[in-house]
């Protein structure tokens, strides 16, 4: 007979990790519904956003810059950027100073798709998190603190 498994938490609803996982899956499902018509995955959307944010400060954005901005794995970013290039949402050209790197920028098509996606995702976010109402800034602040505290693990 198997041993009785012991948990620290009395119920899954007492576990922040379990709740975060459940919430994340539901949120991702909602975003999938709004991003599918734009031919974007959530990861592609997140990397396009990282590129757009970084482009406000510089014209020479690299894959490493995008990975760092999004706390993402560099190899995964490389694969996703290749897909975005095939979709004609981004272009990669020789970097001005680093011969090993490529400078990445949005195409006009990429800008249009990203702007539509931002509107859809922000609308979905507001609806999804609407019950937090006035607690949303505190919720966001707590999430940002958790990200900052754990991003180098």
C-alpha positions as CSV (number, residue, x, y, z in Angstrom):
1,X,0.0,0.0,0.0
2,X,1.4,3.4,-0.9
3,X,2.5,5.8,1.8
4,X,0.2,8.7,2.6
5,X,1.6,11.7,0.8
6,X,1.9,14.7,3.1
7,X,1.6,18.3,1.9
8,X,2.5,21.5,3.7
9,X,-0.8,23.0,2.5
10,X,-4.1,21.6,3.7
11,X,-5.7,22.3,0.3
12,X,-4.6,23.3,-3.2
13,X,-6.4,26.5,-2.6
14,X,-3.9,27.3,0.2
15,X,-0.9,26.9,-2.3
16,X,0.1,30.2,-4.0
17,X,2.0,28.2,-6.7
18,X,-1.1,26.0,-7.5
19,X,-3.3,29.1,-7.6
20,X,-0.8,31.0,-9.8
21,X,-0.6,28.0,-12.2
22,X,-4.4,27.8,-12.5
23,X,-4.8,31.5,-13.0
24,X,-2.0,31.5,-15.6
25,X,-3.6,28.7,-17.6
26,X,-7.0,30.5,-17.6
27,X,-5.4,33.8,-18.5
28,X,-3.3,32.2,-21.3
29,X,-6.5,30.5,-22.7
30,X,-8.2,33.9,-22.8
31,X,-5.2,35.5,-24.6
32,X,-5.0,32.6,-27.1
33,X,-8.6,33.4,-28.1
34,X,-7.7,37.1,-28.9
35,X,-4.3,36.4,-30.4
36,X,-5.2,33.5,-32.7
37,X,-7.0,35.7,-35.2
38,X,-3.9,37.8,-35.5
39,X,-1.7,34.7,-36.1
40,X,0.3,35.3,-32.9
41,X,1.1,33.1,-30.0
42,X,1.4,34.7,-26.5
43,X,5.2,34.2,-26.7
44,X,5.4,35.9,-30.1
45,X,3.3,38.8,-28.7
46,X,5.5,39.1,-25.6
47,X,8.7,39.3,-27.7
48,X,7.2,41.8,-30.2
49,X,6.2,43.9,-27.2
50,X,9.8,43.6,-25.8
51,X,11.1,44.7,-29.2
52,X,8.7,47.7,-29.3
53,X,9.6,48.8,-25.8
54,X,13.3,48.5,-26.5
55,X,12.9,50.3,-29.8
56,X,11.8,53.5,-28.0
57,X,15.4,53.8,-26.6
58,X,17.5,52.4,-29.4
59,X,17.6,51.4,-33.1
60,X,20.1,48.5,-32.5
61,X,18.1,45.9,-30.7
62,X,19.6,42.4,-30.5
63,X,18.1,39.0,-29.7
64,X,20.0,39.1,-26.4
65,X,18.3,42.5,-25.6
66,X,14.9,41.0,-26.3
67,X,15.6,37.9,-24.2
68,X,16.8,40.0,-21.3
69,X,13.8,42.4,-21.5
70,X,11.4,39.4,-21.4
71,X,13.3,37.2,-18.9
72,X,13.3,34.6,-21.7
73,X,15.6,31.8,-22.8
74,X,17.9,33.0,-25.6
75,X,17.5,29.8,-27.7
76,X,13.7,30.0,-27.4
77,X,13.9,33.7,-28.4
78,X,16.0,32.8,-31.4
79,X,13.4,30.3,-32.6
80,X,10.5,32.6,-32.1
81,X,12.2,35.5,-33.9
82,X,12.9,33.2,-36.8
83,X,9.1,32.5,-37.0
84,X,8.3,36.2,-36.7
85,X,10.7,36.9,-39.5
86,X,9.0,34.2,-41.7
87,X,5.7,35.9,-41.0
88,X,7.2,39.2,-42.1
89,X,6.6,40.9,-38.7
90,X,10.3,41.6,-38.1
91,X,13.5,42.0,-40.1
92,X,17.0,41.1,-39.0
93,X,20.0,43.0,-40.5
94,X,23.7,43.3,-39.7
95,X,24.3,45.1,-36.3
96,X,26.2,48.4,-36.5
97,X,29.0,47.5,-34.1
98,X,28.7,43.7,-33.3
99,X,29.5,41.5,-36.3
100,X,28.1,38.4,-34.4
101,X,24.7,40.0,-33.7
102,X,21.7,41.0,-35.8
103,X,19.8,44.2,-35.3
104,X,16.1,43.4,-35.1
105,X,13.3,45.7,-35.9
106,X,9.5,45.6,-36.6
107,X,8.3,45.7,-40.1
108,X,5.3,47.9,-41.0
109,X,3.2,44.7,-41.0
110,X,4.6,43.8,-37.6
111,X,3.7,47.3,-36.2
112,X,0.2,47.0,-37.5
113,X,-0.3,43.5,-36.1
114,X,1.3,44.4,-32.8
115,X,-0.9,47.5,-32.4
116,X,-4.0,45.4,-32.9
117,X,-2.7,42.7,-30.6
118,X,-2.0,45.3,-27.8
119,X,-5.5,46.6,-28.0
120,X,-6.9,43.1,-27.8
121,X,-4.6,41.9,-25.0
122,X,-5.1,45.1,-22.9
123,X,-8.9,44.7,-23.3
124,X,-8.7,41.0,-22.3
125,X,-6.5,41.9,-19.4
126,X,-8.8,44.5,-18.0
127,X,-11.8,42.1,-18.3
128,X,-9.9,39.2,-16.8
129,X,-8.6,41.2,-13.8
130,X,-11.6,43.4,-13.4
131,X,-12.6,41.9,-10.1
132,X,-9.4,43.3,-8.6
133,X,-10.7,46.9,-9.3
134,X,-8.8,49.2,-7.0
135,X,-6.5,46.4,-5.8
136,X,-5.0,46.0,-9.3
137,X,-2.1,48.4,-8.8
138,X,-1.1,46.6,-5.6
139,X,-1.5,43.2,-7.3
140,X,0.7,44.4,-10.2
141,X,3.3,45.8,-7.7
142,X,3.4,42.5,-5.8
143,X,3.9,40.6,-9.1
144,X,6.7,43.0,-10.2
145,X,8.4,42.5,-6.8
146,X,8.2,38.7,-7.1
147,X,9.6,38.9,-10.6
148,X,12.5,41.1,-9.6
149,X,13.3,39.0,-6.6
150,X,13.3,35.7,-8.6
151,X,14.6,36.6,-12.1
152,X,18.2,35.6,-11.5
153,X,17.4,32.1,-10.1
